[in-house]
Amino acid sequence: MLSTTIAGIALRSPVLLAAGTAGVLGEMRDVLDPSQLGGILTKSITRAPRDGNAFPRITFARAGMMNAIGLANPGIEAFVRDEGPKVKSMGCPIVGSVAGDCIDDYLEVASKLAGIEGMAGIEANVSCPNVHSGLEFGSDPGALRELITAMSSAVGDLPMFVKLSPVTVGTPHTIVDLARVAIESGARGLTLTNTVPAMGIDVRTRRPVLANVTGGLSGPAIHPIVVRLVHLVYRGVARDAGVPIVAAGGVTRWEDAAEFVLAGASAVQVGAGSFASPRASVKLRKGLAKWVRSQGASGIGSLVGQVELGA
Ligand SMILES: Cc1cc2nc3c(=O)[nH]c(=O)nc-3n(C[C@H](O)[C@H](O)[C@H](O)COP(=O)(O)O)c2cc1C
């Protein structure tokens, strides 16, 4: 009922753990059995180790959470040495998330992650500023094309997902334009989306709640925003290109995952939902399977994009 295949990766469940919300690789094994998951995204890995931003760098918002972790991670060398040997026996597909400041960074990290035995795929987190232009790679079609074309050859046969930001403020390009560029450049899947830029202020101290001043909002607050983006990208480019969408944004209950599927997602990721309820990603499978049956569908794949828009 729930098994599916995205970009050639066979998943037992369409529910994965989102990058940066499940530790570096296998930390969630303490609370759940990975074989009940569709897969795990690693923390975004950069070339050099990063301590991340100053604390506080996570805060709870009324309908979700805000973070400004700043890509704290051990760096590619330590990841390959300490985590790499665990990848093949994690019990579910592992997708390596890559971040960087310039194309060379992305290429080095992507090719080293792709070389780890058992790695199922790569996700390019392109919501990072390009040191050359100051713009995020993911908001600049020229830079995105160059990056994804180069990464596609660096990862060889391994499927690569491109993870876009939900906002394209300051550029004339829509998320559909950027998704099209990613697909034309070799993306085998799209992850929609990263967090929504946000800020909170403690009115008593008059200080920002995050030390970094601004951060990214995730959780139920962003779910309807991302449903719309999945719908637009599915109908605008992904459906015809045959490229699967993996939706991330506020999945905490089976209904959220089902809504994403109807909008056009082939799989979903749970991020903030795991902070509120660490087993949310496995718990929601039961309701999701029941829903698939209640819709008279043979499997979840046949419900992708099946929102009824007519009167
Ligand atoms: C604490 C935290 C850390 C995150 N770190 C990363 C990261 O390293 N790389 C990345 O691509 N996305 C990162 N994200 C974004 C999530 O993967 C996801 O795209 C986003 O939170 C939306 O999903 P959600 O509403 O289910 O949390 C992070 C999110 C949170 C809450």
The ligand as an SDF file (V2000), in Angstrom:
LIG
                    3D

 31 33  0  0  0  0  0  0  0  0999 V2000
   16.6450   22.1000   13.3780 C   0  0  0  0  0  0  0  0  0  0  0  0
   16.5690   22.0450   11.8890 C   0  0  0  0  0  0  0  0  0  0  0  0
   17.7450   21.8480   11.1500 C   0  0  0  0  0  0  0  0  0  0  0  0
   17.7030   21.7840    9.7570 C   0  0  0  0  0  0  0  0  0  0  0  0
   18.8420   21.5510    9.0470 N   0  0  0  0  0  0  0  0  0  0  0  0
   18.7910   21.4060    7.6970 C   0  0  0  0  0  0  0  0  0  0  0  0
   19.9480   21.0380    6.9520 C   0  0  0  0  0  0  0  0  0  0  0  0
   21.0460   20.8230    7.4950 O   0  0  0  0  0  0  0  0  0  0  0  0
   19.8150   20.9330    5.6080 N   0  0  0  0  0  0  0  0  0  0  0  0
   18.6290   21.1190    4.9430 C   0  0  0  0  0  0  0  0  0  0  0  0
   18.5670   20.9840    3.7280 O   0  0  0  0  0  0  0  0  0  0  0  0
   17.4990   21.4360    5.6460 N   0  0  0  0  0  0  0  0  0  0  0  0
   17.5610   21.5810    6.9900 C   0  0  0  0  0  0  0  0  0  0  0  0
   16.4170   21.8590    7.6920 N   0  0  0  0  0  0  0  0  0  0  0  0
   15.1410   21.9940    6.9620 C   0  0  0  0  0  0  0  0  0  0  0  0
   14.3290   20.6880    6.9780 C   0  0  0  0  0  0  0  0  0  0  0  0
   15.0450   19.6280    6.3720 O   0  0  0  0  0  0  0  0  0  0  0  0
   12.9680   20.8640    6.2520 C   0  0  0  0  0  0  0  0  0  0  0  0
   13.2050   21.1640    4.8990 O   0  0  0  0  0  0  0  0  0  0  0  0
   12.1290   21.9870    6.8530 C   0  0  0  0  0  0  0  0  0  0  0  0
   12.2810   22.0480    8.2560 O   0  0  0  0  0  0  0  0  0  0  0  0
   10.6520   21.8570    6.5180 C   0  0  0  0  0  0  0  0  0  0  0  0
   10.1160   20.6610    7.0310 O   0  0  0  0  0  0  0  0  0  0  0  0
    9.3160   20.5810    8.4420 P   0  0  0  0  0  0  0  0  0  0  0  0
    8.2840   21.6460    8.4260 O   0  0  0  0  0  0  0  0  0  0  0  0
    8.7810   19.1880    8.4860 O   0  0  0  0  0  0  0  0  0  0  0  0
   10.3540   20.8350    9.4980 O   0  0  0  0  0  0  0  0  0  0  0  0
   16.4520   21.9410    9.0880 C   0  0  0  0  0  0  0  0  0  0  0  0
   15.2810   22.1390    9.8280 C   0  0  0  0  0  0  0  0  0  0  0  0
   15.3250   22.1850   11.2120 C   0  0  0  0  0  0  0  0  0  0  0  0
   14.0450   22.3770   11.9640 C   0  0  0  0  0  0  0  0  0  0  0  0
  1  2  1  0
  2  3  1  0
  2 30  2  0
  3  4  2  0
  4  5  1  0
  4 28  1  0
  5  6  2  0
  6  7  1  0
  6 13  1  0
  7  8  2  0
  7  9  1  0
  9 10  1  0
 10 11  2  0
 10 12  1  0
 12 13  2  0
 13 14  1  0
 14 15  1  0
 14 28  1  0
 15 16  1  0
 16 17  1  0
 16 18  1  0
 18 19  1  0
 18 20  1  0
 20 21  1  0
 20 22  1  0
 22 23  1  0
 23 24  1  0
 24 25  2  0
 24 26  1  0
 24 27  1  0
 28 29  2  0
 29 30  1  0
 30 31  1  0
M  END
$$$$
